[in-house]
């Protein structure tokens, strides 16, 4: 009976090791996918930022040209309008930058959550292995431990 229990414990240990290795590979693949997605988001944000800068410059130039066409380009109203457009553009760019930082932080935290989940699953598998070894031979636990661990 002890041999059957030892074989079962060894098989369970092998399964646990294999499971842990596969979980590690899955976690690495998830990290690579997260890194790729984060890079894609950064490129998207850079495009949005460039577009916001371009749109702000165009709007400011149109306002300045309109003031010049009306002969009031030096007036405080015309200059204030251009200044307002530039200020709003800067605020939009600042929002895009902050949104990007928050998105990056969220991605990092999701990666941490996946890592800790994988570790928890590995711990659960090891605990299950121990329970299986004990339940396989409850009366000969000391003998089973001696055979497995050489003590």
C-alpha positions in Angstrom: 0.0 0.0 0.0 2.9 2.3 0.8 4.3 1.9 -2.7 1.0 2.8 -4.3 0.8 5.9 -2.1 4.4 6.8 -2.9 3.7 6.4 -6.6 0.6 8.5 -6.3 2.5 11.2 -4.4 5.3 11.3 -7.0 2.7 11.5 -9.8 0.9 14.3 -8.0 4.2 16.1 -7.4 5.0 15.8 -11.1 1.6 17.1 -12.1 2.1 20.0 -9.7 5.5 20.9 -11.1 4.2 20.7 -14.7 1.2 22.8 -13.7 3.5 25.4 -12.1 5.7 25.5 -15.2 2.7 26.0 -17.5 1.3 28.7 -15.2 4.7 30.5 -15.4 4.7 30.3 -19.2 1.1 31.6 -19.3 2.0 34.5 -16.9 5.0 35.4 -19.2 2.8 35.3 -22.2 0.3 37.6 -20.5 3.0 40.0 -19.5 4.3 40.1 -23.2 0.7 40.7 -24.4 0.3 43.5 -21.8 3.5 45.1 -22.9 2.4 45.0 -26.5 -1.0 46.4 -25.7 0.6 49.2 -23.6 2.8 50.1 -26.5 -0.2 50.2 -28.8 -2.0 52.5 -26.4 1.0 54.7 -26.2 1.1 55.0 -30.0 -2.6 55.8 -30.0 -2.2 58.4 -27.3 0.7 60.0 -29.2 -1.4 60.2 -32.4 -4.2 61.8 -30.4 -1.8 64.2 -28.8 -0.3 65.2 -32.2 -3.9 65.6 -33.6 -4.8 67.9 -30.6 -1.7 70.0 -31.2 -2.4 70.3 -34.9 -6.1 71.2 -34.3 -5.1 73.8 -31.7 -2.6 75.4 -34.1 -5.1 75.4 -36.9 -7.8 77.0 -34.7 -5.5 79.6 -33.4 -4.2 80.5 -36.9 -7.8 80.8 -38.2 -8.7 83.1 -35.3 -5.6 85.2 -35.9 -6.3 85.3 -39.6 -9.9 86.3 -39.0 -8.8 89.1 -36.7 -6.3 90.2 -39.4 -9.0 90.1 -42.1 -11.3 92.3 -40.0 -8.4 94.6 -39.1 -8.5 93.9 -35.4 -5.6 91.5 -35.0 -3.9 93.8 -32.5 -7.0 94.2 -30.3 -7.2 92.6 -26.9 -10.3 90.7 -28.0 -8.6 89.0 -31.0 -5.5 88.3 -28.9 -7.6 87.0 -26.0 -9.5 84.7 -28.4 -6.2 83.2 -29.8 -4.9 82.9 -26.2 -8.1 81.1 -25.1 -7.8 78.6 -28.0 -4.1 77.9 -27.1 -5.0 77.5 -23.4 -7.8 75.1 -24.2 -5.5 73.1 -26.4 -2.9 72.9 -23.7 -5.5 71.7 -21.3 -6.6 69.0 -23.7 -3.0 67.8 -24.2 -2.5 67.8 -20.4 -5.7 65.7 -20.1 -4.4 63.2 -22.7 -1.1 62.9 -20.9 -2.7 62.3 -17.5 -5.1 59.8 -19.0 -2.2 57.9 -20.5 -0.3 57.8 -17.2 -3.4 56.4 -15.5 -3.9 53.8 -18.2 -0.3 52.7 -17.8 -0.7 52.4 -14.1 -3.9 50.3 -14.5 -2.0 48.0 -16.9 0.7 47.5 -14.4 -1.8 46.7 -11.6 -3.6 44.2 -13.9 -0.3 42.5 -14.6 0.4 42.3 -10.8 -3.1 40.8 -10.3 -2.4 38.1 -12.9 1.0 37.3 -11.3 -0.5 36.9 -7.9 -3.3 34.8 -9.2 -0.8 32.5 -10.8 1.1 32.2 -7.6 -2.1 31.5 -5.6 -3.0 28.7 -8.1 0.5 27.2 -7.7 0.2 27.4 -3.9 -3.2 25.7 -4.1 -1.8 22.9 -6.3 1.0 22.3 -3.8 -1.5 22.2 -0.9 -3.6 19.7 -2.8 -0.5 17.6 -3.4 0.1 17.5 0.3 -3.5 16.6 1.0 -3.4 13.8 -1.6 -0.2 12.4 -0.1 -1.7 12.3 3.4 -5.1 10.9 2.4 -3.4 8.1 0.3 -2.0 6.5 3.4 -3.3 8.1 6.6 -1.9 5.4 8.9 1.5 5.3 7.4 2.1 9.0 7.0 5.5 8.9 8.8 6.6 5.9 6.6 5.4 7.8 3.4 7.3 10.9 4.4 10.4 8.9 5.1 10.2 7.2 1.6 9.5 10.5 -0.2 11.9 12.8 1.6 14.5 10.2 2.7 14.2 11.1 6.4 
